[in-house]
Amino acid sequence: MIVNTELEYKGNLFPSKIVSYSKDVDTLYFKTDNDVVLELTVVRDSVLRFRFTTTGNFENDFSYAITKYASRGYNKLEIEEQEEVYKVTTSKLICEISKLDLRVSLFDAIDGSLINEDELGFHWEESYEFGGNIVKMSKASHDGESYFGLGDKPAKLNLKGKRFENWVTDSYAYGKNTDPIYKTIPFYTALHNKKAYGIFFDNTFRSFFDFANERRNVTSFWAQGGEMNYYFIYGPQMSDVVANYTDLTGKPHQLPPLWALGFHQCKWSYYPESKVKEITQKFRELRIPCDAIYLDIDYMDGFRCFTWNKDYFPDPKRMVKELSDDGFKTVVIIDPGIKIDMEYSVFKEALDKDYFCKRADGPYMKGKVWPGECYFPDFTNPEVREWWSGLFKELVEDIGVKGVWNDMNEPAVMEVPNKTFPNDVRHDYDGNPCSHRKAHNIYGMQMARATYQGLKKYSYPKRPFVITRAAYSGTQRYTSTWTGDNVATWEHLWIANIQAQRMAMSGFSFAGSDIGGFAEQPQGELFTRWIQLGVFHPFCRVHSSGDHGDQEPWAFDEDVTDIVRKFIELRYQLLPYLYTTFWQYVEEGIPMLKSLMLFDQEDVHTHYRNDEFIFGEKILVCPILEQNARGRRMFVPRGKWFNFWTNEIVNGGKEMWVDADIDSMPIFVKEGAIIPKYPVQQYVDEKEIDQVVLDVYYKEGKEDSLFYDDAHDGYDYIKGRYSFRTFKLTGKPNQLIIQQHKEGKFTANYQQFLVKFHGLPFKVSSIQIDNVDIPLANVKMNGDNSMIVDKDFTQLHLVGE
């Protein structure tokens, strides 16, 4: 290759000047005189894809991250050749490509302001060890620019000044700032001058991101192989950037069953059957709601996947049925390592069909995990995924297991220096053969995908529930996740709060932590504070190591048990609100948790807040993260908020002290919100609900709230059998009007709403329902300002004296 030596910089190679340009519908090609080609695709008006090759030819265009359902199309596309640049214009963006060196600058098409620009831009370094290139991109970082995202990184939300590595890693007992850990989500959002954009670097090799760490005014990202292939996503609202990224990489394929949003209890390990029954019976005896019980690796015969230890569980089908009759769904663990044992049918079949991963010179990849020496299926082979999905028939269809939990799928291998497969292991990669260097970061994703396919097939007509530890961008299509093997410390409570927020802003909302900590043993206070946080995470599960003490809600003292019960009951009351939030996530890609900068990016103070977050659209939560605290200072975002416990109204946009002794935590509700609530149940659909509460928080002005409902499982909702209610609240000094619009064909069992009014500034003197005057004597307007109305009312009008 002939390179302009004047452009060489620290061993890097650079594109030279553009010599030709061509166009194919929505894709533009810019070729330089040293065979570098930039392929620019206009995915949407606000989404551009930049793809570079240094040889004049591109690799096969294949991605596990990009969903086939991603939105495409634009309203405007104009290309203009100017003296120094090619100018590409959509209705949202102006992209200028330098004729001299392919450097890119991006501007807001509405006001012409600069959004993002290349510093050195695309450059590369030849990899003499492996072949191919180390591909690099550097962008200018402006003063005041902030960066967020990258998945489960256990660091402060604002990434400015830090450097990170993306290499899925089994990280037992990781700590604050440990990097890398379990997930690779190479997507970040930047905020500058009150405008947000995002960059998704779709490259599965080991990659790195530097947010003005090495050089103060430069942000860069690079990978140890593959192509420079990234998507630029413009907002200008950060929530739109995250929603567009989620649309690109995929929203969950369906809603979860509602029970999956309940409280779950897990331990390494609950066995034998008598111990499992003892735990579940204790939940019911103490009236602590719980929907799922988990079986860790000890339920298997010698840790062989898809088997049962008949000494511990002599009749698993009977046991699972009895647990189900008591309201408990059974979730079991499945790991990727298949024990080398010619008497083990799963191993024998995979060996006969040549489904295991191989080393470069031909032998199978062998590694030690829980069963001992194992081989590992190549989940990047679609035939292997189909075989794997079929293995779930007995577990799910025959025995009745309702969920599967994929662990150790980084993949984790014991007693080797790098804790995973060697680089030379070969993979099919869906017909694009490659080494483990390329496939490592998506191995766990493809295992979870195959598991999901099996559960979807054998759970039908019910919905599948899968959990994964390892993930790459797009894994949210198939599964939920948790944040791995954490520790019972106050630092890890802080980390759990950060990680759930960061996962949500990285397109993966269905996430939670091991409540209470997996390693070591929490004291009752820490466990209580962790439960208080965990009930506001989409995935809510206690999980702990058998090497330490008990970690059930009753394992501490009676006071802890009572407080834990109180907050788990709150979770169950809020299930319709949480389910509605999940529906918005599935439909529109809206994060279920919103860090404050997502909620109000124009207030620069939110860019540096870590603790507070918005649960759904209307509820502000701030966990207590310090020992012996009876309250804390927290930042309340702009607007008016009701204290959930006292109904006191506070004006936000500032930091303030909030009382919160051990039996409480700071929770606020946005004025104007209408929050649907169920009665407390011991498990989802235990009761036939005859009345839903609507908590109405007065606002002078207008506010919309949503309430989605369906059968809570199955697929009828896809056929229109759902109920979607929009409540439009209008408040005036002496009036409150609530208008309801309903869509969908689902008819719930409940016939009434119990409407509870909070913060009414007037005493009610008259009431109209659907323009009919209702005598006050006929209305039960209780002391707490509540009344019962038909669920299908169209307008409720209160007038004050």
HELIX and SHEET records of a PDB file:
HELIX    1   1 THR A    5  LEU A    7  5                                   3    
HELIX    2   2 MET A  238  THR A  249  1                                  12    
HELIX    3   3 LEU A  258  LEU A  261  5                                   4    
HELIX    4   4 GLU A  273  GLU A  285  1                                  13    
HELIX    5   5 ILE A  297  TYR A  299  5                                   3    
HELIX    6   6 PRO A  316  ASP A  325  1                                  10    
HELIX    7   7 SER A  345  ASP A  352  1                                   8    
HELIX    8   8 PRO A  382  GLY A  390  1                                   9    
HELIX    9   9 LYS A  393  ILE A  399  3                                   7    
HELIX   10  10 HIS A  436  SER A  459  1                                  24    
HELIX   11  11 THR A  475  ARG A  477  5                                   3    
HELIX   12  12 TRP A  490  ALA A  504  1                                  15    
HELIX   13  13 GLY A  524  GLY A  534  1                                  11    
HELIX   14  14 GLU A  558  GLN A  573  1                                  16    
HELIX   15  15 LEU A  575  GLU A  588  1                                  14    
HELIX   16  16 LEU A  596  PHE A  599  1                                   4    
HELIX   17  17 VAL A  604  TYR A  608  5                                   5    
HELIX   18  18 ASP A  716  LYS A  719  5                                   4    
HELIX   19  19 LEU A  776  ASN A  778  5                                   3    
SHEET    1   A 8 ILE A  18  ASP A  24  0                                        
SHEET    2   A 8 THR A  27  THR A  32 -1                                        
SHEET    3   A 8 VAL A  37  ARG A  44 -1                                        
SHEET    4   A 8 VAL A  47  THR A  53 -1                                        
SHEET    5   A 8 MET A 228  TYR A 234 -1                                        
SHEET    6   A 8 LYS A 195  PHE A 201 -1                                        
SHEET    7   A 8 PHE A 187  HIS A 192 -1                                        
SHEET    8   A 8 SER A 146  GLY A 149 -1                                        
SHEET    1   B 9 GLU A  78  GLU A  81  0                                        
SHEET    2   B 9 VAL A  85  THR A  89 -1                                        
SHEET    3   B 9 LEU A  93  SER A  98 -1                                        
SHEET    4   B 9 VAL A 104  ASP A 108 -1                                        
SHEET    5   B 9 LEU A 114  GLU A 126 -1                                        
SHEET    6   B 9 ASN A 133  ALA A 140 -1                                        
SHEET    7   B 9 VAL A 218  ALA A 223 -1                                        
SHEET    8   B 9 SER A 207  PHE A 211 -1                                        
SHEET    9   B 9 ARG A 163  ASN A 166 -1                                        
SHEET    1   C 2 LYS A 183  THR A 184  0                                        
SHEET    2   C 2 ALA A 471  TYR A 472  1                                        
SHEET    1   D 9 ALA A 511  GLY A 512  0                                        
SHEET    2   D 9 SER A 480  TRP A 482  1                                        
SHEET    3   D 9 VAL A 466  THR A 468  1                                        
SHEET    4   D 9 GLY A 403  ASN A 406  1                                        
SHEET    5   D 9 LYS A 329  ILE A 334  1                                        
SHEET    6   D 9 ALA A 292  LEU A 295  1                                        
SHEET    7   D 9 HIS A 264  GLN A 265  1                                        
SHEET    8   D 9 ARG A 541  VAL A 542  1                                        
SHEET    9   D 9 ASP A 514  ILE A 515  1                                        
SHEET    1   E 3 ILE A 338  LYS A 339  0                                        
SHEET    2   E 3 GLY A 372  TYR A 375 -1                                        
SHEET    3   E 3 GLY A 367  VAL A 369 -1                                        
SHEET    1   F 2 ARG A 426  HIS A 427  0                                        
SHEET    2   F 2 CYS A 434  SER A 435 -1                                        
SHEET    1   G 6 LEU A 593  SER A 595  0                                        
SHEET    2   G 6 PHE A 613  PHE A 615 -1                                        
SHEET    3   G 6 ILE A 619  VAL A 621 -1                                        
SHEET    4   G 6 ILE A 667  LYS A 670 -1                                        
SHEET    5   G 6 LYS A 640  ASN A 643 -1                                        
SHEET    6   G 6 ILE A 649  ASN A 651 -1                                        
SHEET    1   H 2 GLY A 631  VAL A 636  0                                        
SHEET    2   H 2 LYS A 654  ASP A 659 -1                                        
SHEET    1   I 4 ILE A 674  LYS A 677  0                                        
SHEET    2   I 4 GLN A 691  TYR A 697 -1                                        
SHEET    3   I 4 GLN A 752  HIS A 758  1                                        
SHEET    4   I 4 SER A 786  ASP A 790 -1                                        
SHEET    1   J 6 GLY A 701  ASP A 709  0                                        
SHEET    2   J 6 SER A 723  LYS A 732 -1                                        
SHEET    3   J 6 GLN A 735  GLU A 743 -1                                        
SHEET    4   J 6 GLN A 795  GLY A 800 -1                                        
SHEET    5   J 6 VAL A 764  ILE A 769 -1                                        
SHEET    6   J 6 VAL A 772  ILE A 774 -1                                        
END                                                                             
